[in-house]
Amino acid sequence: MLARYRRKIGMAAALAAMLAWPWALARADDFDGKRVAAALTRKNIPASPRLPDGHPDLGNSSGSWEPPGVGDMAGSGGGFAGTAQPDKKIDVPFLPAAKAVYDERNANVTKDDPEGFCLPPGIPRMYATSFPFQIYQLPNRILFVFEGGAHMWRVVYMDGRQHTPLEKLNPTYLGEGIGHWEGDTLVVDDIGFNDRSWIDAAGHPHTEQLHVVERFTRVNELILHYEATIDDPGSYSKPWTTSWNILFHPGEEPLEYICQENNADLKHLVGR
């Protein structure tokens, strides 16, 4: 187990972690959420560190966040990937067509899950997929660098800009994120999604009308609280909100992770 951990943080840091963070050496993907739940019971956790500008330090190069595997963001037991629970169970306000899609996906054991085909998980699912990610705070933007989810990165603009008009946006998996601070909480407003991802592993659907508002709050040195409000009038009769906690791993660096969508052009590489 030590060998697996030092691949990520180096031998010296691993030994330090053995003394300071005994739970870290047993680290594995937190599919059931037990590791973050255990961290929540710890006493005297240091407060969230701060940057010179007064905002909470969301990690930067000091370590990685690793989400629990929140397979069903509604907490109703759907899906077949990740059993960690959100903060509370949600009665999802499905429109009839969206409920039919959801039921079909669960009936066929989510065999068509886009993430299983190496496609990006989308938002908010990126933060419910149990692979490490890092957050880098720059003066005019915040960068999210993900190990999993097809090794994606994400830019959240913090320069006061407005959203690009929808008719000028090219719909993407991660959309266009515009952020601002509300006290110690980073709030990110997201639009411009394509409809090729699932909200979660349980198969909650969405359309290109999806609008997500995310809230990132570093509660203390170990815990990042994540909240997402999902507003999609093409799938749901009203917005619904889900949330959970994400655990910090000091010194941990993401590994290289390769997962590429099926390359349909390989047949043209005929060689000589």
C-alpha positions in Angstrom: 0.0 0.0 0.0 2.9 2.4 0.8 4.3 1.7 -2.7 1.0 2.6 -4.3 0.8 5.8 -2.3 4.3 7.0 -2.9 3.8 6.8 -6.6 1.6 9.8 -6.1 3.4 11.9 -3.5 7.0 10.6 -3.3 8.7 8.5 -0.6 9.5 11.3 1.8 6.0 12.7 1.6 4.5 9.2 2.0 6.5 8.6 5.2 5.4 12.0 6.5 1.8 11.0 5.7 2.2 7.8 7.6 2.9 9.8 10.7 0.5 12.7 10.2 -2.3 11.2 8.2 -2.6 7.4 9.1 -5.8 7.1 7.2 -4.1 8.2 3.9 -1.9 5.1 3.5 -5.0 3.0 3.1 -6.3 5.4 0.4 -8.2 3.9 -2.4 -10.9 5.2 -4.6 -13.7 6.3 -2.2 -16.6 4.6 -4.1 -18.6 4.2 -0.9 -17.9 7.5 0.7 -16.5 5.9 3.9 -13.2 7.7 3.8 -14.7 11.2 3.7 -17.3 10.1 6.3 -14.4 9.1 8.6 -12.7 12.4 8.1 -15.8 14.2 9.1 -15.5 12.6 12.6 -12.0 13.8 13.2 -11.4 16.4 16.0 -9.5 19.6 15.8 -9.0 19.7 12.0 -7.2 22.9 11.1 -9.1 25.7 9.5 -9.1 26.2 5.7 -5.8 27.9 4.7 -6.1 31.3 3.0 -4.4 33.0 0.1 -2.9 36.5 0.4 -6.0 38.0 -1.2 -8.1 36.6 1.7 -9.9 33.9 -0.2 -9.8 30.3 0.9 -6.9 28.3 -0.6 -8.7 25.6 -2.6 -5.6 23.4 -2.7 -3.4 24.6 -5.6 -0.2 22.6 -5.5 -0.5 21.3 -1.9 -2.5 18.2 -2.7 -5.6 16.7 -4.4 -9.3 16.4 -3.7 -10.9 13.0 -4.2 -14.7 12.8 -4.5 -16.7 9.9 -3.1 -18.5 7.8 -5.7 -21.9 9.5 -5.6 -23.4 7.2 -8.2 -27.0 8.5 -7.6 -27.1 12.2 -6.8 -30.7 11.8 -5.7 -29.8 9.2 -3.1 -32.5 6.8 -4.3 -30.3 3.8 -5.1 -30.3 4.1 -8.9 -27.3 3.2 -11.1 -24.5 0.7 -10.6 -21.4 2.8 -10.0 -20.5 4.3 -6.6 -22.6 3.9 -3.5 -21.7 7.1 -1.6 -24.8 9.1 -0.6 -25.5 12.8 -1.1 -26.2 14.9 2.0 -29.9 14.2 1.6 -32.3 12.1 -0.5 -34.1 14.1 -3.2 -37.5 13.6 -4.8 -36.4 14.4 -8.4 -39.0 16.5 -10.3 -38.9 14.5 -13.5 -40.8 15.4 -16.6 -42.5 12.3 -18.0 -40.1 11.8 -20.9 -37.0 12.3 -18.7 -38.4 9.7 -16.2 -38.8 7.2 -19.0 -35.2 7.7 -20.1 -34.0 7.3 -16.5 -36.0 4.1 -16.0 -34.8 2.6 -19.3 -31.1 3.3 -18.4 -31.6 1.5 -15.0 -33.5 -1.3 -16.6 -30.6 -2.1 -18.9 -28.0 -1.8 -16.1 -26.8 1.6 -17.5 -24.9 -0.3 -20.3 -24.9 2.9 -22.5 -23.2 5.1 -19.8 -21.1 7.6 -21.8 -18.4 7.6 -19.2 -18.0 3.9 -19.9 -17.1 4.9 -23.5 -14.3 7.3 -22.3 -16.5 10.3 -22.8 -16.3 13.2 -20.3 -18.6 12.9 -17.3 -19.9 16.5 -17.6 -21.0 18.8 -14.8 -21.8 18.0 -12.0 -20.7 14.4 -12.4 -17.0 15.3 -12.6 -17.2 15.9 -8.8 -18.9 12.6 -8.1 -16.4 10.5 -9.9 -13.9 9.0 -7.5 -10.6 10.2 -9.1 -8.3 12.9 -7.8 -8.5 16.5 -9.0 -6.6 19.7 -8.2 -7.8 23.3 -8.1 -5.5 26.2 -9.2 -6.4 29.8 -8.4 -5.2 32.4 -10.8 -6.0 36.1 -10.7 -8.6 36.0 -13.5 -9.6 32.3 -13.6 -9.6 29.0 -11.7 -8.3 25.8 -13.2 -9.6 22.3 -12.4 -7.3 19.5 -13.4 -8.8 16.0 -13.3 -7.0 12.7 -13.2 -10.1 10.7 -14.3 -13.0 11.6 -16.5 -10.8 11.2 -19.7 -8.1 13.3 -18.0 -10.0 16.6 -18.4 -9.2 20.2 -17.4 -11.7 22.9 -16.8 -11.5 26.7 -16.8 -13.8 28.9 -14.6 -13.5 32.6 -15.5 -13.3 35.0 -12.6 -12.8 38.3 -14.5 -16.3 39.5 -14.3 -17.3 38.6 -17.8 -20.9 37.7 -18.7 -21.9 34.4 -20.3 -21.5 34.1 -24.1 -25.0 34.3 -25.7 -26.3 30.8 -26.1 -26.7 31.2 -29.9 -22.9 31.8 -30.1 -21.9 29.0 -27.8 -20.7 25.6 -29.2 -22.3 23.1 -26.7 -19.6 21.2 -24.8 -19.4 18.5 -22.1 -18.3 20.9 -19.4 -20.1 24.0 -20.6 -19.0 27.6 -19.9 -18.3 28.3 -16.3 -18.4 31.9 -14.9 -17.4 32.2 -11.2 -17.5 34.7 -8.4 -17.0 34.6 -4.6 -19.9 34.8 -2.1 -18.0 35.2 1.1 -15.8 32.0 1.4 -17.8 30.1 -1.2 -16.9 29.9 -4.9 -20.0 30.1 -6.9 -19.9 28.9 -10.5 -22.7 29.5 -13.0 -22.6 27.0 -16.0 -24.4 27.0 -19.3 -23.7 25.8 -22.8 -23.7 22.0 -22.3 -24.2 19.4 -25.0 -26.7 16.6 -24.1 -24.1 13.7 -24.4 -23.4 13.3 -20.7 -25.5 12.0 -17.8 -26.0 14.0 -14.7 -24.8 11.0 -12.7 -24.0 7.3 -13.0 -27.6 6.5 -12.2 -28.6 8.0 -15.6 -30.4 11.2 -14.7 -30.7 12.8 -18.1 -30.4 16.4 -19.3 -30.9 18.4 -22.4 -28.9 21.3 -23.9 -31.1 23.6 -21.8 -29.1 22.5 -18.7 -28.1 25.3 -16.3 -26.0 24.3 -13.3 -25.0 26.5 -10.4 -22.2 25.0 -8.3 -21.0 26.1 -4.8 -17.5 25.1 -3.5 -16.9 25.7 0.2 -13.7 24.6 1.8 -15.0 23.8 5.3 -11.6 23.1 6.8 -8.2 21.8 5.8 -9.7 18.4 4.9 -13.2 19.0 3.6 -14.6 20.6 0.5 -18.4 20.9 0.4 -19.8 20.7 -3.1 -23.4 21.7 -4.0 -25.0 21.7 -7.4 -28.4 23.1 -8.4 -29.7 21.5 -11.6 -32.1 23.5 -13.7 -33.1 21.9 -17.0 -36.7 22.7 -18.1 -36.2 20.1 -20.8 -36.0 17.3 -18.2 -37.3 18.5 -14.9 -40.4 20.6 -13.8 -38.3 22.7 -11.4 -34.6 23.0 -10.3 -33.3 20.5 -7.8 -30.2 20.6 -5.6 -27.8 17.9 -4.5 -24.6 18.1 -2.4 -21.8 16.1 -0.7 -18.4 16.4 0.9 -15.0 15.8 -0.9 -11.8 14.7 1.0 -8.4 16.4 0.6 -5.2 14.4 0.3 -2.2 16.5 1.2 0.7 16.1 -1.1 -1.1 13.8 -3.5 -0.5 14.4 -7.3 -2.8 13.0 -10.0 -1.5 10.2 -12.1 -1.6 10.0 -15.9 -4.9 8.4 -16.9 -5.6 7.4 -20.5 -9.1 6.7 -21.7 -10.0 7.8 -25.2 -13.2 7.6 -27.2 -13.2 4.9 -29.9 -11.0 6.2 -32.7 -13.1 5.6 -35.9 -10.2 6.8 -38.1 -7.8 4.0 -37.4 -8.8 2.1 -40.5 -7.2 4.9 -42.5 -3.7 4.3 -41.0 -2.8 1.7 -43.5 1.0 2.2 -43.5 3.1 0.8 -46.3 
